[in-house]
Amino acid sequence: MYEHAEVLHEGPHNRVTRAWRLADRLPVVIKQLRGAWPGPRELARFRREYDMLASLDGAGAPKPIAFELHDGVAQIVMEQLPGVS
């Protein structure tokens, strides 16, 4: 579970928010697909995005922490990098 703090980006296909993981107050960024229960293609594309981020292992991009389906909404949870968005 997460406590959402601020929306960083909101587009037609996704929303990116700054948040804190409730379990340990870890600051994270969450990218969510807009709309519940995405189709198989959209979900596969989003999963590939997570896999690509994981393969970079933090080299030039935030490290992904989790790929989740929460209440039908797909989301990628990433480390929050220091700096201003």
PDB file of N, CA, C and O in Angstrom, chain B, residues numbered from 101:
ATOM      1  N   MET B 101       0.833  -1.172   0.000  1.00  0.00           N
ATOM      2  CA  MET B 101       0.000   0.000   0.000  1.00  0.00           C
ATOM      3  C   MET B 101       0.882   1.242   0.000  1.00  0.00           C
ATOM      4  O   MET B 101       2.005   1.238   0.505  1.00  0.00           O
ATOM      5  N   TYR B 102       0.340   2.290  -0.578  1.00  0.00           N
ATOM      6  CA  TYR B 102       1.101   3.517  -0.765  1.00  0.00           C
ATOM      7  C   TYR B 102       0.271   4.731  -0.383  1.00  0.00           C
ATOM      8  O   TYR B 102      -0.956   4.720  -0.473  1.00  0.00           O
ATOM      9  N   GLU B 103       0.959   5.767   0.042  1.00  0.00           N
ATOM     10  CA  GLU B 103       0.332   7.054   0.297  1.00  0.00           C
ATOM     11  C   GLU B 103       0.779   7.968  -0.837  1.00  0.00           C
ATOM     12  O   GLU B 103       1.958   8.305  -0.941  1.00  0.00           O
ATOM     13  N   HIS B 104      -0.160   8.366  -1.682  1.00  0.00           N
ATOM     14  CA  HIS B 104       0.170   9.206  -2.824  1.00  0.00           C
ATOM     15  C   HIS B 104       0.301  10.659  -2.375  1.00  0.00           C
ATOM     16  O   HIS B 104      -0.506  11.156  -1.588  1.00  0.00           O
ATOM     17  N   ALA B 105       1.331  11.329  -2.888  1.00  0.00           N
ATOM     18  CA  ALA B 105       1.613  12.693  -2.458  1.00  0.00           C
ATOM     19  C   ALA B 105       1.322  13.717  -3.546  1.00  0.00           C
ATOM     20  O   ALA B 105       0.664  14.726  -3.292  1.00  0.00           O
ATOM     21  N   GLU B 106       1.814  13.457  -4.768  1.00  0.00           N
ATOM     22  CA  GLU B 106       1.637  14.464  -5.806  1.00  0.00           C
ATOM     23  C   GLU B 106       1.681  13.813  -7.176  1.00  0.00           C
ATOM     24  O   GLU B 106       2.444  12.876  -7.412  1.00  0.00           O
ATOM     25  N   VAL B 107       0.856  14.322  -8.068  1.00  0.00           N
ATOM     26  CA  VAL B 107       0.850  13.847  -9.445  1.00  0.00           C
ATOM     27  C   VAL B 107       1.965  14.577 -10.186  1.00  0.00           C
ATOM     28  O   VAL B 107       2.007  15.807 -10.202  1.00  0.00           O
ATOM     29  N   LEU B 108       2.865  13.814 -10.798  1.00  0.00           N
ATOM     30  CA  LEU B 108       3.969  14.389 -11.562  1.00  0.00           C
ATOM     31  C   LEU B 108       3.623  14.537 -13.034  1.00  0.00           C
ATOM     32  O   LEU B 108       4.076  15.466 -13.703  1.00  0.00           O
ATOM     33  N   HIS B 109       2.806  13.598 -13.534  1.00  0.00           N
ATOM     34  CA  HIS B 109       2.398  13.626 -14.945  1.00  0.00           C
ATOM     35  C   HIS B 109       1.066  12.909 -15.069  1.00  0.00           C
ATOM     36  O   HIS B 109       0.829  11.889 -14.422  1.00  0.00           O
ATOM     37  N   GLU B 110       0.201  13.459 -15.910  1.00  0.00           N
ATOM     38  CA  GLU B 110      -1.071  12.806 -16.189  1.00  0.00           C
ATOM     39  C   GLU B 110      -1.325  12.915 -17.681  1.00  0.00           C
ATOM     40  O   GLU B 110      -1.525  14.011 -18.204  1.00  0.00           O
ATOM     41  N   GLY B 111      -1.317  11.794 -18.355  1.00  0.00           N
ATOM     42  CA  GLY B 111      -1.536  11.764 -19.793  1.00  0.00           C
ATOM     43  C   GLY B 111      -2.709  10.881 -20.139  1.00  0.00           C
ATOM     44  O   GLY B 111      -3.378  10.359 -19.247  1.00  0.00           O
ATOM     45  N   PRO B 112      -2.971  10.706 -21.424  1.00  0.00           N
ATOM     46  CA  PRO B 112      -4.130   9.905 -21.822  1.00  0.00           C
ATOM     47  C   PRO B 112      -3.981   8.420 -21.515  1.00  0.00           C
ATOM     48  O   PRO B 112      -4.982   7.711 -21.408  1.00  0.00           O
ATOM     49  N   HIS B 113      -2.732   7.932 -21.369  1.00  0.00           N
ATOM     50  CA  HIS B 113      -2.523   6.499 -21.159  1.00  0.00           C
ATOM     51  C   HIS B 113      -2.000   6.133 -19.778  1.00  0.00           C
ATOM     52  O   HIS B 113      -2.142   4.989 -19.344  1.00  0.00           O
ATOM     53  N   ASN B 114      -1.397   7.093 -19.084  1.00  0.00           N
ATOM     54  CA  ASN B 114      -0.846   6.768 -17.765  1.00  0.00           C
ATOM     55  C   ASN B 114      -0.783   7.992 -16.861  1.00  0.00           C
ATOM     56  O   ASN B 114      -0.934   9.136 -17.291  1.00  0.00           O
ATOM     57  N   ARG B 115      -0.556   7.697 -15.607  1.00  0.00           N
ATOM     58  CA  ARG B 115      -0.408   8.725 -14.578  1.00  0.00           C
ATOM     59  C   ARG B 115       0.831   8.365 -13.756  1.00  0.00           C
ATOM     60  O   ARG B 115       1.047   7.199 -13.424  1.00  0.00           O
ATOM     61  N   VAL B 116       1.638   9.372 -13.432  1.00  0.00           N
ATOM     62  CA  VAL B 116       2.837   9.164 -12.639  1.00  0.00           C
ATOM     63  C   VAL B 116       2.706   9.998 -11.369  1.00  0.00           C
ATOM     64  O   VAL B 116       2.486  11.209 -11.423  1.00  0.00           O
ATOM     65  N   THR B 117       2.846   9.326 -10.221  1.00  0.00           N
ATOM     66  CA  THR B 117       2.721  10.025  -8.942  1.00  0.00           C
ATOM     67  C   THR B 117       3.921   9.750  -8.047  1.00  0.00           C
ATOM     68  O   THR B 117       4.554   8.698  -8.131  1.00  0.00           O
ATOM     69  N   ARG B 118       4.213  10.705  -7.204  1.00  0.00           N
ATOM     70  CA  ARG B 118       5.203  10.530  -6.143  1.00  0.00           C
ATOM     71  C   ARG B 118       4.426   9.999  -4.942  1.00  0.00           C
ATOM     72  O   ARG B 118       3.322  10.464  -4.656  1.00  0.00           O
ATOM     73  N   ALA B 119       5.000   9.031  -4.243  1.00  0.00           N
ATOM     74  CA  ALA B 119       4.287   8.398  -3.132  1.00  0.00           C
ATOM     75  C   ALA B 119       5.275   7.866  -2.106  1.00  0.00           C
ATOM     76  O   ALA B 119       6.490   7.940  -2.292  1.00  0.00           O
ATOM     77  N   TRP B 120       4.728   7.327  -1.012  1.00  0.00           N
ATOM     78  CA  TRP B 120       5.523   6.649   0.006  1.00  0.00           C
ATOM     79  C   TRP B 120       4.928   5.276   0.225  1.00  0.00           C
ATOM     80  O   TRP B 120       3.710   5.118   0.306  1.00  0.00           O
ATOM     81  N   ARG B 121       5.800   4.282   0.319  1.00  0.00           N
ATOM     82  CA  ARG B 121       5.346   2.934   0.660  1.00  0.00           C
ATOM     83  C   ARG B 121       5.040   2.933   2.149  1.00  0.00           C
ATOM     84  O   ARG B 121       5.901   3.280   2.957  1.00  0.00           O
ATOM     85  N   LEU B 122       3.843   2.553   2.517  1.00  0.00           N
ATOM     86  CA  LEU B 122       3.409   2.631   3.914  1.00  0.00           C
ATOM     87  C   LEU B 122       4.206   1.724   4.839  1.00  0.00           C
ATOM     88  O   LEU B 122       4.419   2.067   6.002  1.00  0.00           O
ATOM     89  N   ALA B 123       4.647   0.579   4.347  1.00  0.00           N
ATOM     90  CA  ALA B 123       5.342  -0.393   5.200  1.00  0.00           C
ATOM     91  C   ALA B 123       6.616   0.173   5.810  1.00  0.00           C
ATOM     92  O   ALA B 123       6.934  -0.108   6.966  1.00  0.00           O
ATOM     93  N   ASP B 124       7.355   0.981   5.025  1.00  0.00           N
ATOM     94  CA  ASP B 124       8.645   1.475   5.523  1.00  0.00           C
ATOM     95  C   ASP B 124       8.915   2.945   5.182  1.00  0.00           C
ATOM     96  O   ASP B 124      10.024   3.437   5.390  1.00  0.00           O
ATOM     97  N   ARG B 125       7.903   3.645   4.658  1.00  0.00           N
ATOM     98  CA  ARG B 125       7.996   5.068   4.291  1.00  0.00           C
ATOM     99  C   ARG B 125       9.039   5.318   3.197  1.00  0.00           C
ATOM    100  O   ARG B 125       9.567   6.425   3.094  1.00  0.00           O
ATOM    101  N   LEU B 126       9.336   4.316   2.390  1.00  0.00           N
ATOM    102  CA  LEU B 126      10.269   4.462   1.280  1.00  0.00           C
ATOM    103  C   LEU B 126       9.629   5.380   0.235  1.00  0.00           C
ATOM    104  O   LEU B 126       8.506   5.125  -0.199  1.00  0.00           O
ATOM    105  N   PRO B 127      10.332   6.453  -0.179  1.00  0.00           N
ATOM    106  CA  PRO B 127       9.783   7.300  -1.239  1.00  0.00           C
ATOM    107  C   PRO B 127       9.873   6.579  -2.583  1.00  0.00           C
ATOM    108  O   PRO B 127      10.923   6.049  -2.946  1.00  0.00           O
ATOM    109  N   VAL B 128       8.771   6.567  -3.309  1.00  0.00           N
ATOM    110  CA  VAL B 128       8.699   5.864  -4.587  1.00  0.00           C
ATOM    111  C   VAL B 128       7.989   6.735  -5.613  1.00  0.00           C
ATOM    112  O   VAL B 128       7.357   7.736  -5.277  1.00  0.00           O
ATOM    113  N   VAL B 129       8.109   6.330  -6.868  1.00  0.00           N
ATOM    114  CA  VAL B 129       7.329   6.910  -7.959  1.00  0.00           C
ATOM    115  C   VAL B 129       6.511   5.770  -8.540  1.00  0.00           C
ATOM    116  O   VAL B 129       7.031   4.679  -8.777  1.00  0.00           O
ATOM    117  N   ILE B 130       5.232   6.027  -8.770  1.00  0.00           N
ATOM    118  CA  ILE B 130       4.334   4.989  -9.285  1.00  0.00           C
ATOM    119  C   ILE B 130       3.785   5.429 -10.633  1.00  0.00           C
ATOM    120  O   ILE B 130       3.183   6.496 -10.757  1.00  0.00           O
ATOM    121  N   LYS B 131       4.004   4.583 -11.648  1.00  0.00           N
ATOM    122  CA  LYS B 131       3.432   4.817 -12.968  1.00  0.00           C
ATOM    123  C   LYS B 131       2.278   3.844 -13.128  1.00  0.00           C
ATOM    124  O   LYS B 131       2.466   2.629 -13.065  1.00  0.00           O
ATOM    125  N   GLN B 132       1.081   4.382 -13.336  1.00  0.00           N
ATOM    126  CA  GLN B 132      -0.123   3.562 -13.453  1.00  0.00           C
ATOM    127  C   GLN B 132      -0.727   3.715 -14.837  1.00  0.00           C
ATOM    128  O   GLN B 132      -0.740   4.806 -15.406  1.00  0.00           O
ATOM    129  N   LEU B 133      -1.229   2.606 -15.373  1.00  0.00           N
ATOM    130  CA  LEU B 133      -2.025   2.683 -16.589  1.00  0.00           C
ATOM    131  C   LEU B 133      -3.361   3.311 -16.239  1.00  0.00           C
ATOM    132  O   LEU B 133      -3.925   3.035 -15.180  1.00  0.00           O
ATOM    133  N   ARG B 134      -3.862   4.143 -17.114  1.00  0.00           N
ATOM    134  CA  ARG B 134      -5.172   4.763 -16.878  1.00  0.00           C
ATOM    135  C   ARG B 134      -6.244   3.735 -17.196  1.00  0.00           C
ATOM    136  O   ARG B 134      -6.176   3.048 -18.215  1.00  0.00           O
ATOM    137  N   GLY B 135      -7.210   3.637 -16.339  1.00  0.00           N
ATOM    138  CA  GLY B 135      -8.306   2.702 -16.552  1.00  0.00           C
ATOM    139  C   GLY B 135      -8.035   1.344 -15.925  1.00  0.00           C
ATOM    140  O   GLY B 135      -6.903   0.861 -15.894  1.00  0.00           O
ATOM    141  N   ALA B 136      -9.086   0.758 -15.438  1.00  0.00           N
ATOM    142  CA  ALA B 136      -8.963  -0.546 -14.785  1.00  0.00           C
ATOM    143  C   ALA B 136      -8.986  -1.666 -15.811  1.00  0.00           C
ATOM    144  O   ALA B 136      -9.534  -1.514 -16.903  1.00  0.00           O
ATOM    145  N   TRP B 137      -8.395  -2.777 -15.453  1.00  0.00           N
ATOM    146  CA  TRP B 137      -8.372  -4.005 -16.217  1.00  0.00           C
ATOM    147  C   TRP B 137      -7.941  -3.781 -17.667  1.00  0.00           C
ATOM    148  O   TRP B 137      -8.755  -3.877 -18.585  1.00  0.00           O
ATOM    149  N   PRO B 138      -6.646  -3.480 -17.866  1.00  0.00           N
ATOM    150  CA  PRO B 138      -6.145  -3.273 -19.227  1.00  0.00           C
ATOM    151  C   PRO B 138      -6.237  -4.563 -20.045  1.00  0.00           C
ATOM    152  O   PRO B 138      -6.276  -5.664 -19.496  1.00  0.00           O
ATOM    153  N   GLY B 139      -6.269  -4.401 -21.358  1.00  0.00           N
ATOM    154  CA  GLY B 139      -6.303  -5.549 -22.255  1.00  0.00           C
ATOM    155  C   GLY B 139      -4.958  -6.269 -22.258  1.00  0.00           C
ATOM    156  O   GLY B 139      -3.967  -5.743 -21.751  1.00  0.00           O
ATOM    157  N   PRO B 140      -4.924  -7.478 -22.831  1.00  0.00           N
ATOM    158  CA  PRO B 140      -3.698  -8.271 -22.832  1.00  0.00           C
ATOM    159  C   PRO B 140      -2.525  -7.570 -23.521  1.00  0.00           C
ATOM    160  O   PRO B 140      -1.393  -7.656 -23.044  1.00  0.00           O
ATOM    161  N   ARG B 141      -2.778  -6.881 -24.635  1.00  0.00           N
ATOM    162  CA  ARG B 141      -1.699  -6.173 -25.342  1.00  0.00           C
ATOM    163  C   ARG B 141      -1.121  -5.048 -24.497  1.00  0.00           C
ATOM    164  O   ARG B 141       0.095  -4.918 -24.359  1.00  0.00           O
ATOM    165  N   GLU B 142      -2.004  -4.242 -23.940  1.00  0.00           N
ATOM    166  CA  GLU B 142      -1.559  -3.105 -23.135  1.00  0.00           C
ATOM    167  C   GLU B 142      -0.807  -3.586 -21.896  1.00  0.00           C
ATOM    168  O   GLU B 142       0.208  -3.005 -21.512  1.00  0.00           O
ATOM    169  N   LEU B 143      -1.302  -4.632 -21.285  1.00  0.00           N
ATOM    170  CA  LEU B 143      -0.650  -5.184 -20.103  1.00  0.00           C
ATOM    171  C   LEU B 143       0.720  -5.773 -20.465  1.00  0.00           C
ATOM    172  O   LEU B 143       1.674  -5.617 -19.703  1.00  0.00           O
ATOM    173  N   ALA B 144       0.826  -6.443 -21.612  1.00  0.00           N
ATOM    174  CA  ALA B 144       2.106  -7.010 -22.056  1.00  0.00           C
ATOM    175  C   ALA B 144       3.113  -5.901 -22.354  1.00  0.00           C
ATOM    176  O   ALA B 144       4.288  -6.031 -22.008  1.00  0.00           O
ATOM    177  N   ARG B 145       2.676  -4.819 -22.988  1.00  0.00           N
ATOM    178  CA  ARG B 145       3.560  -3.691 -23.275  1.00  0.00           C
ATOM    179  C   ARG B 145       4.076  -3.065 -21.992  1.00  0.00           C
ATOM    180  O   ARG B 145       5.259  -2.741 -21.877  1.00  0.00           O
ATOM    181  N   PHE B 146       3.185  -2.900 -21.032  1.00  0.00           N
ATOM    182  CA  PHE B 146       3.551  -2.294 -19.753  1.00  0.00           C
ATOM    183  C   PHE B 146       4.513  -3.217 -18.996  1.00  0.00           C
ATOM    184  O   PHE B 146       5.450  -2.747 -18.351  1.00  0.00           O
ATOM    185  N   ARG B 147       4.281  -4.508 -19.078  1.00  0.00           N
ATOM    186  CA  ARG B 147       5.182  -5.476 -18.437  1.00  0.00           C
ATOM    187  C   ARG B 147       6.577  -5.449 -19.076  1.00  0.00           C
ATOM    188  O   ARG B 147       7.587  -5.569 -18.382  1.00  0.00           O
ATOM    189  N   ARG B 148       6.622  -5.290 -20.417  1.00  0.00           N
ATOM    190  CA  ARG B 148       7.916  -5.162 -21.102  1.00  0.00           C
ATOM    191  C   ARG B 148       8.656  -3.908 -20.642  1.00  0.00           C
ATOM    192  O   ARG B 148       9.878  -3.924 -20.495  1.00  0.00           O
ATOM    193  N   GLU B 149       7.920  -2.830 -20.415  1.00  0.00           N
ATOM    194  CA  GLU B 149       8.535  -1.597 -19.896  1.00  0.00           C
ATOM    195  C   GLU B 149       9.187  -1.869 -18.540  1.00  0.00           C
ATOM    196  O   GLU B 149      10.312  -1.436 -18.289  1.00  0.00           O
ATOM    197  N   TYR B 150       8.482  -2.581 -17.677  1.00  0.00           N
ATOM    198  CA  TYR B 150       9.038  -2.948 -16.366  1.00  0.00           C
ATOM    199  C   TYR B 150      10.289  -3.812 -16.541  1.00  0.00           C
ATOM    200  O   TYR B 150      11.304  -3.578 -15.886  1.00  0.00           O
ATOM    201  N   ASP B 151      10.215  -4.807 -17.422  1.00  0.00           N
ATOM    202  CA  ASP B 151      11.355  -5.704 -17.647  1.00  0.00           C
ATOM    203  C   ASP B 151      12.569  -4.941 -18.185  1.00  0.00           C
ATOM    204  O   ASP B 151      13.701  -5.222 -17.791  1.00  0.00           O
ATOM    205  N   MET B 152      12.338  -3.976 -19.087  1.00  0.00           N
ATOM    206  CA  MET B 152      13.446  -3.177 -19.620  1.00  0.00           C
ATOM    207  C   MET B 152      14.083  -2.331 -18.525  1.00  0.00           C
ATOM    208  O   MET B 152      15.308  -2.237 -18.444  1.00  0.00           O
ATOM    209  N   LEU B 153      13.256  -1.712 -17.679  1.00  0.00           N
ATOM    210  CA  LEU B 153      13.798  -0.936 -16.557  1.00  0.00           C
ATOM    211  C   LEU B 153      14.619  -1.833 -15.640  1.00  0.00           C
ATOM    212  O   LEU B 153      15.692  -1.441 -15.181  1.00  0.00           O
ATOM    213  N   ALA B 154      14.119  -3.032 -15.375  1.00  0.00           N
ATOM    214  CA  ALA B 154      14.843  -3.964 -14.502  1.00  0.00           C
ATOM    215  C   ALA B 154      16.176  -4.359 -15.116  1.00  0.00           C
ATOM    216  O   ALA B 154      17.162  -4.511 -14.395  1.00  0.00           O
ATOM    217  N   SER B 155      16.227  -4.529 -16.444  1.00  0.00           N
ATOM    218  CA  SER B 155      17.472  -4.935 -17.098  1.00  0.00           C
ATOM    219  C   SER B 155      18.524  -3.826 -17.053  1.00  0.00           C
ATOM    220  O   SER B 155      19.722  -4.108 -17.098  1.00  0.00           O
ATOM    221  N   LEU B 156      18.085  -2.567 -16.965  1.00  0.00           N
ATOM    222  CA  LEU B 156      19.031  -1.446 -16.864  1.00  0.00           C
ATOM    223  C   LEU B 156      19.680  -1.373 -15.492  1.00  0.00           C
ATOM    224  O   LEU B 156      20.774  -0.827 -15.346  1.00  0.00           O
ATOM    225  N   ASP B 157      19.011  -1.921 -14.490  1.00  0.00           N
ATOM    226  CA  ASP B 157      19.531  -1.967 -13.125  1.00  0.00           C
ATOM    227  C   ASP B 157      19.999  -0.600 -12.623  1.00  0.00           C
ATOM    228  O   ASP B 157      21.051  -0.485 -11.995  1.00  0.00           O
ATOM    229  N   GLY B 158      19.197   0.441 -12.909  1.00  0.00           N
ATOM    230  CA  GLY B 158      19.506   1.769 -12.396  1.00  0.00           C
ATOM    231  C   GLY B 158      20.472   2.581 -13.228  1.00  0.00           C
ATOM    232  O   GLY B 158      20.803   3.705 -12.852  1.00  0.00           O
ATOM    233  N   ALA B 159      20.935   2.052 -14.344  1.00  0.00           N
ATOM    234  CA  ALA B 159      21.866   2.787 -15.209  1.00  0.00           C
ATOM    235  C   ALA B 159      21.089   3.756 -16.094  1.00  0.00           C
ATOM    236  O   ALA B 159      20.606   3.384 -17.163  1.00  0.00           O
ATOM    237  N   GLY B 160      20.975   5.000 -15.636  1.00  0.00           N
ATOM    238  CA  GLY B 160      20.290   6.025 -16.415  1.00  0.00           C
ATOM    239  C   GLY B 160      18.785   6.047 -16.275  1.00  0.00           C
ATOM    240  O   GLY B 160      18.122   6.834 -16.951  1.00  0.00           O
ATOM    241  N   ALA B 161      18.235   5.227 -15.439  1.00  0.00           N
ATOM    242  CA  ALA B 161      16.786   5.171 -15.236  1.00  0.00           C
ATOM    243  C   ALA B 161      16.524   4.686 -13.811  1.00  0.00           C
ATOM    244  O   ALA B 161      17.363   4.003 -13.224  1.00  0.00           O
ATOM    245  N   PRO B 162      15.360   5.038 -13.254  1.00  0.00           N
ATOM    246  CA  PRO B 162      15.061   4.556 -11.898  1.00  0.00           C
ATOM    247  C   PRO B 162      14.916   3.038 -11.864  1.00  0.00           C
ATOM    248  O   PRO B 162      14.438   2.427 -12.820  1.00  0.00           O
ATOM    249  N   LYS B 163      15.332   2.443 -10.757  1.00  0.00           N
ATOM    250  CA  LYS B 163      15.180   0.995 -10.585  1.00  0.00           C
ATOM    251  C   LYS B 163      13.725   0.672 -10.277  1.00  0.00           C
ATOM    252  O   LYS B 163      13.115   1.314  -9.422  1.00  0.00           O
ATOM    253  N   PRO B 164      13.166  -0.316 -10.964  1.00  0.00           N
ATOM    254  CA  PRO B 164      11.806  -0.728 -10.616  1.00  0.00           C
ATOM    255  C   PRO B 164      11.823  -1.572  -9.342  1.00  0.00           C
ATOM    256  O   PRO B 164      12.728  -2.379  -9.129  1.00  0.00           O
ATOM    257  N   ILE B 165      10.825  -1.375  -8.517  1.00  0.00           N
ATOM    258  CA  ILE B 165      10.694  -2.118  -7.263  1.00  0.00           C
ATOM    259  C   ILE B 165       9.656  -3.223  -7.402  1.00  0.00           C
ATOM    260  O   ILE B 165       9.825  -4.317  -6.864  1.00  0.00           O
ATOM    261  N   ALA B 166       8.570  -2.927  -8.136  1.00  0.00           N
ATOM    262  CA  ALA B 166       7.493  -3.913  -8.258  1.00  0.00           C
ATOM    263  C   ALA B 166       6.631  -3.624  -9.478  1.00  0.00           C
ATOM    264  O   ALA B 166       6.488  -2.480  -9.909  1.00  0.00           O
ATOM    265  N   PHE B 167       6.063  -4.692 -10.020  1.00  0.00           N
ATOM    266  CA  PHE B 167       5.019  -4.613 -11.037  1.00  0.00           C
ATOM    267  C   PHE B 167       3.779  -5.170 -10.361  1.00  0.00           C
ATOM    268  O   PHE B 167       3.774  -6.317  -9.915  1.00  0.00           O
ATOM    269  N   GLU B 168       2.728  -4.364 -10.282  1.00  0.00           N
ATOM    270  CA  GLU B 168       1.555  -4.769  -9.504  1.00  0.00           C
ATOM    271  C   GLU B 168       0.269  -4.533 -10.285  1.00  0.00           C
ATOM    272  O   GLU B 168       0.201  -3.667 -11.158  1.00  0.00           O
ATOM    273  N   LEU B 169      -0.729  -5.308  -9.957  1.00  0.00           N
ATOM    274  CA  LEU B 169      -2.094  -5.089 -10.418  1.00  0.00           C
ATOM    275  C   LEU B 169      -2.897  -4.858  -9.154  1.00  0.00           C
ATOM    276  O   LEU B 169      -3.173  -5.795  -8.405  1.00  0.00           O
ATOM    277  N   HIS B 170      -3.277  -3.596  -8.914  1.00  0.00           N
ATOM    278  CA  HIS B 170      -3.964  -3.227  -7.680  1.00  0.00           C
ATOM    279  C   HIS B 170      -5.359  -2.726  -8.028  1.00  0.00           C
ATOM    280  O   HIS B 170      -5.505  -1.709  -8.707  1.00  0.00           O
ATOM    281  N   ASP B 171      -6.379  -3.431  -7.568  1.00  0.00           N
ATOM    282  CA  ASP B 171      -7.773  -3.103  -7.888  1.00  0.00           C
ATOM    283  C   ASP B 171      -7.978  -2.968  -9.396  1.00  0.00           C
ATOM    284  O   ASP B 171      -8.720  -2.097  -9.851  1.00  0.00           O
ATOM    285  N   GLY B 172      -7.317  -3.835 -10.167  1.00  0.00           N
ATOM    286  CA  GLY B 172      -7.474  -3.838 -11.607  1.00  0.00           C
ATOM    287  C   GLY B 172      -6.616  -2.828 -12.349  1.00  0.00           C
ATOM    288  O   GLY B 172      -6.659  -2.769 -13.577  1.00  0.00           O
ATOM    289  N   VAL B 173      -5.839  -2.034 -11.627  1.00  0.00           N
ATOM    290  CA  VAL B 173      -4.989  -1.019 -12.248  1.00  0.00           C
ATOM    291  C   VAL B 173      -3.541  -1.513 -12.224  1.00  0.00           C
ATOM    292  O   VAL B 173      -2.995  -1.811 -11.162  1.00  0.00           O
ATOM    293  N   ALA B 174      -2.929  -1.595 -13.406  1.00  0.00           N
ATOM    294  CA  ALA B 174      -1.537  -2.025 -13.509  1.00  0.00           C
ATOM    295  C   ALA B 174      -0.628  -0.853 -13.130  1.00  0.00           C
ATOM    296  O   ALA B 174      -0.864   0.286 -13.532  1.00  0.00           O
ATOM    297  N   GLN B 175       0.416  -1.153 -12.350  1.00  0.00           N
ATOM    298  CA  GLN B 175       1.337  -0.096 -11.953  1.00  0.00           C
ATOM    299  C   GLN B 175       2.755  -0.620 -11.816  1.00  0.00           C
ATOM    300  O   GLN B 175       2.989  -1.767 -11.435  1.00  0.00           O
ATOM    301  N   ILE B 176       3.704   0.271 -12.144  1.00  0.00           N
ATOM    302  CA  ILE B 176       5.120   0.015 -11.936  1.00  0.00           C
ATOM    303  C   ILE B 176       5.559   0.920 -10.801  1.00  0.00           C
ATOM    304  O   ILE B 176       5.407   2.140 -10.872  1.00  0.00           O
ATOM    305  N   VAL B 177       6.105   0.317  -9.751  1.00  0.00           N
ATOM    306  CA  VAL B 177       6.623   1.068  -8.613  1.00  0.00           C
ATOM    307  C   VAL B 177       8.128   1.163  -8.777  1.00  0.00           C
ATOM    308  O   VAL B 177       8.804   0.149  -8.947  1.00  0.00           O
ATOM    309  N   MET B 178       8.661   2.393  -8.726  1.00  0.00           N
ATOM    310  CA  MET B 178      10.093   2.620  -8.953  1.00  0.00           C
ATOM    311  C   MET B 178      10.692   3.413  -7.796  1.00  0.00           C
ATOM    312  O   MET B 178       9.988   4.085  -7.042  1.00  0.00           O
ATOM    313  N   GLU B 179      12.020   3.311  -7.681  1.00  0.00           N
ATOM    314  CA  GLU B 179      12.713   4.132  -6.704  1.00  0.00           C
ATOM    315  C   GLU B 179      12.517   5.593  -7.087  1.00  0.00           C
ATOM    316  O   GLU B 179      12.387   5.926  -8.265  1.00  0.00           O
ATOM    317  N   GLN B 180      12.497   6.454  -6.084  1.00  0.00           N
ATOM    318  CA  GLN B 180      12.402   7.878  -6.340  1.00  0.00           C
ATOM    319  C   GLN B 180      13.819   8.432  -6.358  1.00  0.00           C
ATOM    320  O   GLN B 180      14.548   8.331  -5.371  1.00  0.00           O
ATOM    321  N   LEU B 181      14.199   9.012  -7.476  1.00  0.00           N
ATOM    322  CA  LEU B 181      15.526   9.579  -7.590  1.00  0.00           C
ATOM    323  C   LEU B 181      15.535  10.991  -7.008  1.00  0.00           C
ATOM    324  O   LEU B 181      14.516  11.680  -7.050  1.00  0.00           O
ATOM    325  N   PRO B 182      16.668  11.427  -6.470  1.00  0.00           N
ATOM    326  CA  PRO B 182      16.728  12.793  -5.944  1.00  0.00           C
ATOM    327  C   PRO B 182      16.648  13.802  -7.079  1.00  0.00           C
ATOM    328  O   PRO B 182      17.007  13.502  -8.218  1.00  0.00           O
ATOM    329  N   GLY B 183      16.184  14.980  -6.762  1.00  0.00           N
ATOM    330  CA  GLY B 183      16.103  16.045  -7.758  1.00  0.00           C
ATOM    331  C   GLY B 183      14.676  16.498  -7.957  1.00  0.00           C
ATOM    332  O   GLY B 183      13.751  16.028  -7.294  1.00  0.00           O
ATOM    333  N   VAL B 184      14.522  17.411  -8.873  1.00  0.00           N
ATOM    334  CA  VAL B 184      13.225  17.989  -9.169  1.00  0.00           C
ATOM    335  C   VAL B 184      12.733  17.417 -10.484  1.00  0.00           C
ATOM    336  O   VAL B 184      13.489  17.311 -11.450  1.00  0.00           O
ATOM    337  N   SER B 185      11.460  17.050 -10.515  1.00  0.00           N
ATOM    338  CA  SER B 185      10.881  16.481 -11.722  1.00  0.00           C
ATOM    339  C   SER B 185      10.773  17.563 -12.787  1.00  0.00           C
ATOM    340  O   SER B 185      10.306  17.295 -13.894  1.00  0.00           O
TER     341      SER B 185
END
